[in-house]
Amino acid sequence: MVKRQMRFLISAVLAFGFVFAMAPGLKAEWRSGDSFSQAVPESGATALNGAVYLLSGSSGTGFKRFFEAYNVVEDGWRPLTPIPVDRTQFSVAAGSGQIVVTGGRVAGTSESTNSSWMFSSAKSYWTQITPMPGRRYEHMSAIVGNFLYVFGGAGDETDKIYRYNLGSGEWSILPGTMPVTLSQAGITVADNDIIIAGGMTSTGQASREVHVFNVQSLDWRRLPSIPLGLIAPALGVLSDGVHVVGGYTNEPLKTHSRHYLLASKARKWQNIEPLPEARHHAGYAVVDDQLIVMGGAVGSGFFAPFTATDTVYIFKP
């Protein structure tokens, strides 16, 4: 019954027909979580079975590969076996007991890759799986049911959507294309919908658009645009609506702590409690109606690699 109610609530947000209200006198705020072991300017994160997984494939001199699991209730981290390869600008997603890392760049080079790796949460080891049909980096991915979906990025045929069958281990290219080719966008899942917000267009502009892909119909639809185009924001669906947090703009070059919520029948985004510290390219995940934002870079452009952070912030409506 509770699960059905949650599905209805999320569907209402996406259809713009539901008004959310907080209890009088209560204010949702961010709180700090336990810092992780290695500050990196760019990392990947995902949630699986109530835990948050954060990993980096090495970001160059002074950084190392790491893979850690975060227990939100106990506010503590534990180390896991890092991915066996040095990668940056990869994408990570989780579902069906598996964590899948796709593409990226070979650390220390500009070479992009189509290699893909899978981590079994039950067996705690990495396995190389069938490569993607093309090379991608700065792309987005999500798992719904038994399928992994890969969107956008830079590299090969980035307007195409790749789909990976977790059961058969086979890739396919879905019909149609993305409405707008994007890289470095926020991505999250709500039932059979995959939501993609912000990001960088193929012409290098920060996007304000929010697109929703339904994995059953394979159709796209639009949500209202966010007030400011943001590259590499965090994104999550909580009980009060869709949240977009942080990111950066390139005109002017600035890192943001903005926090937008789509929760009104008026079809507008609200400015709510900002992130305590501006950042972009943070790892992020949703667990137990909480949006967890981890690491990332505080500075933009040239300064990003020198402004890595290991801080963790958690928002609960």
JONORSUL-V912596 format. One record per run of one state. SS is the DSSP state (hx for helix, st for strand, lp for the rest). FROM is the first residue (numbers start at 0). TO is the last residue. If there is no record, write none. Layout:
ss: [SS | SS]
from: [FROM | FROM]
to: [TO | TO]
This chain:
ss: [lp | hx | lp | st | lp | st | lp | st | lp | st | lp | st | lp | st | lp | st | lp | st | lp | st | lp | st | lp | st | lp | st | lp | st | lp | st | lp | st | lp | st | lp | st | lp | st | lp | st | lp | st | lp | st | lp | st | lp | st | lp | st | lp | st | lp | st | lp | st | lp | st | lp | st | lp | st | lp | st | lp | st | lp | st | lp | st | lp | st | lp | st | lp | st | lp | hx | lp | st | lp | st | lp]
from: [0 | 1 | 15 | 29 | 33 | 39 | 40 | 43 | 48 | 50 | 57 | 64 | 71 | 75 | 79 | 86 | 88 | 90 | 95 | 97 | 102 | 104 | 106 | 111 | 112 | 115 | 120 | 124 | 129 | 135 | 137 | 139 | 144 | 146 | 151 | 153 | 155 | 161 | 165 | 170 | 173 | 181 | 183 | 185 | 190 | 192 | 197 | 199 | 201 | 205 | 206 | 209 | 214 | 219 | 223 | 230 | 231 | 233 | 238 | 240 | 245 | 247 | 250 | 252 | 255 | 258 | 262 | 268 | 271 | 279 | 280 | 282 | 287 | 289 | 294 | 296 | 297 | 300 | 306 | 307 | 309 | 311 | 316]
to: [0 | 14 | 28 | 32 | 38 | 39 | 42 | 47 | 49 | 56 | 63 | 70 | 74 | 78 | 85 | 87 | 89 | 94 | 96 | 101 | 103 | 105 | 110 | 111 | 114 | 119 | 123 | 128 | 134 | 136 | 138 | 143 | 145 | 150 | 152 | 154 | 160 | 164 | 169 | 172 | 180 | 182 | 184 | 189 | 191 | 196 | 198 | 200 | 204 | 205 | 208 | 213 | 218 | 222 | 229 | 230 | 232 | 237 | 239 | 244 | 246 | 249 | 251 | 254 | 257 | 261 | 267 | 270 | 278 | 279 | 281 | 286 | 288 | 293 | 295 | 296 | 299 | 305 | 306 | 308 | 310 | 315 | 316]
